[in-house]
Amino acid sequence: MTPSDVWPEIPYEGWRDTKNTLHMYTQVIGKLRLALSPPEPQWAHTALYVTARGLTTSPVPFEDRVFQVDFDFLDHAVSIATSDGRTRRIALFPRAVADFYGEVMEALRSLGIEVAINPLPSEVADPIPFPQDTVHASYDPGAVGRFWRALVQVDKVLKVHRGSFLGRSSPVNFFWGTFDLAYARYSGRAAEPPPGSGLIYRRSANAQQICVGFWPGDERFARPAFFSYTYPRPEGLERAAVLPATASWSDEIGEFLLPYDDVRTAADPAKALASFFSSTYEAGASLGEWDRAALEGNESTAAGSPRNAGR
């Protein structure tokens, strides 16, 4: 496998329509977990997780059983498996979100799983209810596969970075609302969400945190990038020096951003990415007056060394 296969090109414009359709597909599946899983802080019960073939809900409880839904981005299918041994498989190909939604719900009913979800997409502009969405109907298997391979690499680096932190942290989550892969470290102190915040923000911004992750771009920033933010934002964070040199503060988004292509083409992509995660954490934790001595393990070895960062 060549370096370009390991860290593939995923230009935003080249797969925007497929990305938007896949985003809606993941929302359909993610809302199943939201509807049935026990609530956890900062919406941890809603996320999907990267696997060796795609994304998964992990086991979701239903009555006296559990079921699991997996996206397979090698064979391009969605599989539903129950703890009593039954399965259903749904092919992924270019078709409207409305059709995908209908087939998923029918497959669940055939397995004896009756679940009602909110059919209105979350955290997107101009949402179209799933049963009515015939706008999003693109699916390029090659583009989806490249995006998933990027997620695999980013997931590995995020988990190494997470492992060096002794305080509370979230799992490495794929959030289907914002369509990003991220995790957060927490200082242990509460935070006050901004006045007028909606339910999603109130439940996610009620703890002091530093979040790092990756997303494939959107209309505001039309290229894939890594991000880092500290909440609440400490005074002077936007002026902090972070690594690598191509990382910068975005006033529009209110986060540090590092273009994916700058990491993909680096001599050691994992090491370059680890330096971004570590340096932005150090800036936020220092300016935010976190108790770093109590919260951190061997940060320099675990998160930044060539020996560990690529594993």
C-alpha positions as CSV (number, residue, x, y, z in Angstrom):
1,M,0.0,0.0,0.0
2,T,1.4,3.4,-1.0
3,P,1.5,6.5,1.3
4,S,-1.3,8.0,-0.8
5,D,-3.5,4.9,-0.1
6,V,-2.8,5.2,3.7
7,W,-3.6,8.9,3.8
8,P,-5.7,9.3,0.6
9,E,-6.7,12.5,-1.1
10,I,-10.3,13.5,-0.2
11,P,-10.9,16.8,-2.0
12,Y,-14.1,18.4,-0.8
13,E,-15.5,19.3,-4.2
14,G,-14.8,15.9,-5.6
15,W,-17.2,14.1,-3.3
16,R,-19.4,16.8,-1.9
17,D,-22.7,15.3,-3.1
18,T,-21.7,11.8,-1.9
19,K,-20.6,13.3,1.4
20,N,-23.9,15.0,1.9
21,T,-25.8,11.8,1.1
22,L,-23.6,9.7,3.4
23,H,-24.1,12.3,6.1
24,M,-27.8,11.7,5.9
25,Y,-27.4,7.9,5.9
26,T,-25.3,8.1,9.1
27,Q,-27.9,10.3,10.7
28,V,-30.6,7.7,10.0
29,I,-28.5,5.0,11.7
30,G,-27.2,7.3,14.5
31,K,-30.7,8.3,15.5
32,L,-31.5,4.6,16.2
33,R,-28.8,4.7,18.9
34,L,-30.0,8.1,20.2
35,A,-33.6,6.7,20.5
36,L,-32.7,3.5,22.4
37,S,-29.4,3.9,24.2
38,P,-29.2,5.1,27.9
39,P,-28.2,8.8,28.0
40,E,-24.6,9.6,28.8
41,P,-22.9,13.0,29.4
42,Q,-22.0,15.1,26.4
43,W,-24.1,12.8,24.1
44,A,-21.7,10.0,24.3
45,H,-24.6,7.5,23.8
46,T,-25.3,8.8,20.3
47,A,-22.0,8.4,18.5
48,L,-20.7,5.9,15.9
49,Y,-17.2,4.3,16.0
50,V,-14.6,3.5,13.4
51,T,-14.1,-0.2,12.6
52,A,-11.8,-2.2,10.4
53,R,-14.5,-2.0,7.7
54,G,-16.4,1.2,8.3
55,L,-18.5,2.5,11.2
56,T,-20.6,0.9,13.8
57,T,-23.3,1.8,16.4
58,S,-21.8,-0.8,18.8
59,P,-24.5,-2.9,20.6
60,V,-27.8,-1.0,21.1
61,P,-30.3,-2.3,23.7
62,F,-33.9,-3.3,22.6
63,E,-36.1,-5.1,25.1
64,D,-34.4,-8.4,26.0
65,R,-31.9,-8.2,23.1
66,V,-29.3,-6.0,21.6
67,F,-28.7,-5.2,18.0
68,Q,-25.8,-3.5,16.1
69,V,-25.8,-1.7,12.8
70,D,-22.5,-1.5,10.8
71,F,-21.5,0.4,7.7
72,D,-19.2,-1.7,5.6
73,F,-17.3,0.6,3.3
74,L,-15.3,-2.2,1.7
75,D,-18.4,-4.2,0.4
76,H,-20.6,-1.0,0.6
77,A,-23.5,-2.3,2.6
78,V,-25.2,-1.8,5.9
79,S,-25.7,-4.8,8.1
80,I,-28.1,-5.2,11.1
81,A,-27.3,-8.0,13.5
82,T,-29.3,-9.0,16.6
83,S,-28.2,-11.0,19.6
84,D,-30.6,-13.8,18.8
85,G,-28.7,-14.5,15.6
86,R,-30.8,-12.8,12.9
87,T,-29.3,-10.4,10.3
88,R,-30.3,-8.1,7.5
89,R,-28.1,-6.5,4.9
90,I,-28.8,-3.3,2.9
91,A,-26.7,-2.4,-0.2
92,L,-25.2,1.0,-0.5
93,F,-25.5,2.5,-3.9
94,P,-26.7,5.8,-5.4
95,R,-30.3,6.3,-4.2
96,A,-32.3,8.8,-2.3
97,V,-32.2,9.1,1.4
98,A,-36.0,8.5,1.5
99,D,-35.5,5.1,0.0
100,F,-32.6,4.2,2.3
101,Y,-34.6,5.3,5.3
102,G,-37.5,3.2,4.2
103,E,-35.5,0.1,3.7
104,V,-33.7,0.5,7.1
105,M,-36.9,0.9,9.0
106,E,-38.5,-2.1,7.2
107,A,-35.4,-4.2,7.9
108,L,-35.7,-3.4,11.6
109,R,-39.4,-4.3,11.7
110,S,-38.6,-7.6,10.0
111,L,-36.3,-8.3,12.9
112,G,-38.9,-7.4,15.5
113,I,-37.4,-4.0,16.4
114,E,-40.0,-1.3,16.6
115,V,-38.4,2.1,17.0
116,A,-39.5,5.6,16.2
117,I,-36.9,8.2,15.5
118,N,-37.1,11.9,14.8
119,P,-36.9,12.0,11.0
120,L,-35.6,15.6,10.8
121,P,-31.8,15.7,10.3
122,S,-29.8,17.4,13.1
123,E,-27.2,20.1,13.0
124,V,-27.5,20.9,9.3
125,A,-28.8,23.8,7.4
126,D,-32.2,23.5,5.6
127,P,-32.9,19.9,6.9
128,I,-35.2,17.7,4.8
129,P,-37.1,15.0,6.7
130,F,-35.7,11.6,5.8
131,P,-39.0,10.2,4.3
132,Q,-39.2,13.2,1.9
133,D,-35.5,13.5,1.0
134,T,-35.1,12.8,-2.7
135,V,-32.4,15.5,-3.0
136,H,-29.5,13.6,-1.6
137,A,-29.0,10.5,-3.8
138,S,-25.3,10.3,-4.6
139,Y,-23.0,7.5,-3.6
140,D,-19.5,7.1,-5.0
141,P,-17.9,4.0,-3.5
142,G,-14.4,5.1,-4.3
143,A,-14.8,8.4,-2.5
144,V,-16.5,6.8,0.5
145,G,-13.7,4.3,0.8
146,R,-11.0,7.0,0.7
147,F,-12.8,9.0,3.4
148,W,-13.1,5.9,5.6
149,R,-9.3,5.1,5.1
150,A,-8.6,8.6,6.3
151,L,-10.8,8.0,9.4
152,V,-8.9,4.8,10.2
153,Q,-5.6,6.8,10.3
154,V,-7.0,9.7,12.3
155,D,-8.7,7.3,14.7
156,K,-5.4,5.7,15.5
157,V,-3.7,9.0,16.3
158,L,-6.6,10.3,18.3
159,K,-6.5,7.1,20.5
160,V,-2.8,7.4,21.1
161,H,-3.3,11.1,22.2
162,R,-6.3,10.1,24.4
163,G,-4.3,7.4,26.1
164,S,-1.8,9.8,27.7
165,F,-4.5,11.8,29.6
166,L,-5.3,10.8,33.2
167,G,-8.4,12.9,33.6
168,R,-11.9,12.1,32.1
169,S,-12.1,12.0,28.4
170,S,-14.7,10.9,25.9
171,P,-14.2,7.9,23.6
172,V,-13.1,8.7,20.0
173,N,-16.5,9.4,18.5
174,F,-17.9,9.8,15.0
175,F,-20.6,12.4,15.5
176,W,-23.2,12.0,12.8
177,G,-24.7,15.4,13.5
178,T,-21.6,17.4,12.7
179,F,-20.1,14.5,10.6
180,D,-16.7,14.6,12.3
181,L,-14.4,12.3,14.2
182,A,-13.3,13.7,17.6
183,Y,-12.8,13.3,21.3
184,A,-12.7,15.7,24.2
185,R,-10.6,16.0,27.4
186,Y,-12.2,17.4,30.5
187,S,-10.7,19.5,33.2
188,G,-13.2,18.3,35.8
189,R,-14.8,21.7,36.2
190,A,-18.3,22.6,35.1
191,A,-19.0,25.2,32.4
192,E,-22.0,27.3,31.6
193,P,-23.4,27.0,28.1
194,P,-24.0,30.3,26.3
195,P,-27.3,32.0,26.9
196,G,-30.0,30.9,24.5
197,S,-28.2,27.6,23.6
198,G,-30.3,24.8,22.2
199,L,-30.6,21.4,23.8
200,I,-27.7,19.9,21.9
201,Y,-25.3,22.6,22.9
202,R,-26.5,22.8,26.5
203,R,-25.8,19.2,27.1
204,S,-22.4,19.2,25.3
205,A,-21.0,22.5,26.6
206,N,-21.7,22.0,30.3
207,A,-18.2,21.0,31.1
208,Q,-14.8,22.6,30.6
209,Q,-13.1,20.8,27.7
210,I,-10.6,20.7,24.9
211,C,-11.8,18.9,21.8
212,V,-9.7,17.8,18.8
213,G,-10.8,16.0,15.7
214,F,-11.2,15.8,11.9
215,W,-14.0,16.7,9.5
216,P,-14.2,16.6,5.7
217,G,-15.1,20.2,5.2
218,D,-18.3,22.2,4.6
219,E,-19.5,25.3,2.9
220,R,-17.6,27.5,5.4
221,F,-14.2,25.7,4.9
222,A,-14.3,23.7,1.7
223,R,-11.5,21.3,2.3
224,P,-10.9,18.6,4.9
225,A,-9.2,19.7,8.1
226,F,-8.3,18.9,11.6
227,F,-9.6,21.2,14.4
228,S,-9.1,22.0,18.0
229,Y,-11.1,24.2,20.3
230,T,-11.1,24.9,24.0
231,Y,-14.4,25.6,25.8
232,P,-14.8,28.1,27.4
233,R,-12.2,29.8,25.3
234,P,-9.5,31.4,27.5
235,E,-8.3,34.9,26.8
236,G,-5.5,34.9,24.3
237,L,-6.0,31.4,22.9
238,E,-6.1,32.7,19.3
239,R,-2.6,34.1,19.7
240,A,-1.0,30.9,21.0
241,A,1.8,29.4,18.9
242,V,0.8,25.8,17.9
243,L,2.3,23.1,15.7
244,P,2.9,22.4,12.8
245,A,3.6,25.7,11.2
246,T,0.7,25.4,8.8
247,A,-1.9,25.3,11.6
248,S,-3.7,28.6,12.3
249,W,-6.6,30.1,14.2
250,S,-9.8,30.7,12.3
251,D,-11.8,33.7,13.5
252,E,-14.8,32.6,11.4
253,I,-15.0,29.2,13.0
254,G,-13.4,30.0,16.3
255,E,-11.0,27.1,16.3
256,F,-7.5,26.1,15.4
257,L,-7.5,24.5,12.0
258,L,-4.9,22.3,10.2
259,P,-5.6,21.4,6.5
260,Y,-5.7,17.6,6.0
261,D,-3.5,17.9,2.9
262,D,-0.7,19.4,5.0
263,V,-0.7,16.3,7.2
264,R,-1.3,13.8,4.4
265,T,1.8,15.1,2.5
266,A,4.1,15.5,5.6
267,A,7.1,13.2,5.9
268,D,5.5,11.6,8.9
269,P,1.7,12.3,8.9
270,A,1.0,10.7,12.3
271,K,3.7,12.7,14.0
272,A,2.6,16.0,12.4
273,L,-0.9,15.4,13.5
274,A,0.1,14.4,17.0
275,S,2.0,17.7,17.3
276,F,-1.2,19.6,16.4
277,F,-3.3,17.7,19.0
278,S,-0.6,18.1,21.7
279,S,0.3,21.7,21.1
280,T,-3.3,23.0,20.9
281,Y,-4.1,21.1,24.1
282,E,-1.1,22.6,25.9
283,A,-2.2,26.1,24.8
284,G,-5.8,25.6,25.9
285,A,-5.0,23.9,29.2
286,S,-2.3,26.4,30.2
287,L,-4.3,29.5,29.4
288,G,-7.4,27.9,30.9
289,E,-5.5,27.1,34.1
290,W,-6.2,23.4,34.1
291,D,-4.5,21.3,36.8
292,R,-2.1,19.8,34.4
293,A,0.0,18.0,36.9
294,A,-3.0,16.0,38.1
295,L,-4.5,15.4,34.6
296,E,-1.6,14.4,32.4
297,G,0.5,11.3,31.9
298,N,3.7,11.3,29.9
299,E,2.3,13.6,27.2
300,S,5.5,14.0,25.2
301,T,6.1,10.3,24.9
302,A,2.6,9.1,24.4
303,A,1.3,11.7,22.0
304,G,4.2,13.1,20.1
305,S,6.9,10.5,19.6
306,P,7.5,8.7,16.3
307,R,7.6,5.4,18.2
308,N,4.0,5.7,19.3
309,A,2.3,8.2,17.1
310,G,1.9,5.9,14.1
311,R,0.5,2.9,15.9
